[in-house]
Amino acid sequence: MLISWIIFFFILGAILGSFINMLSDRLPAEKSIITPGSGCDVCGKRLGIADLIPIFSYIFLKGRCRYCGAGIPQRALWVEIATACLFGLFWVMLGPSVELGISLLYLCVFITLFVIDMEKGLILNVIIYPLMVLALLLSPLYLQGDGLLANLSSSFFGGLTGFGLFLLIYIASRGGMGEGDIKMAGFIGLVCGFPNIFVAIFAGIVLGGLAAAGLMLSGKRRKGQTIPFGPFLAVGAVTAMLFGSQIMEWYLALA
């Protein structure tokens, strides 16, 4: 039964990964996410059902449009695979629960933010602002505190901490940190709550630092050249969603 559910969530994740790809293309361009249907960006041909099967369509078509032969970005495949695998992992970690459903919603949001910021250098208000409100409203159902007020307080102070810390970094760096990163850190705090926001921020900073160092050592990034930080915050947020409480308990036990 466990394997059957893992397969189910893997397939569900692949399907939603395809939807995330569409959002990542259309939202930055301010296009409708409802119409028209999916099509080739080169020849404009509307895609059939056989062209839209997540993961397998890309493999069977060898990464090319069936109609004109234009290449399909590899990102489409990797987003579907990553979303599918993470959906399976979240099911294993959380099991059947309200927390699982809300976590999968946030996971889709963070993957979308990851892709858009990585490719466009944008953290869109149209995503962040509505989700900030939703995260606060859902906190009583999602966070594992002692009652309604405790969960709301955890979400509020988590958001305030994330926003405040990154605002200070923005001021100290004289604009070296993007304004979108400030809002994203606030959103992550609302999702993860206090004190798990520290896990998300720490993981994001460590990953971002390692990536920047790796790019500089490989010669792919010059000194002073900026890289999007949102993707690392997104990974940090997912890390905190899965392991935040355990990491905080471990850290406090050492203190």
Secondary structure by P-SEA (a helix, b strand, c coil): caaaaaaaaaaaaaaaaaaaaaaaacccccccccccccccccccccccccccccaaaaaaaccccccccccccaaaaaaaaaaaaaaaaaaaaccccaaaaaaaaaaaaaaaaaaaaaccccccccccaaaaaaaaaacccccccccaaaaaaaaaaaaaaaaaaaaaaaaaacccccaaaaaaaaaaaaaacccaaaaaaaaaaaaaaaaaaaaaaaccccccccccaaaaaaaaaaaaaccaaaaaaaaaaac
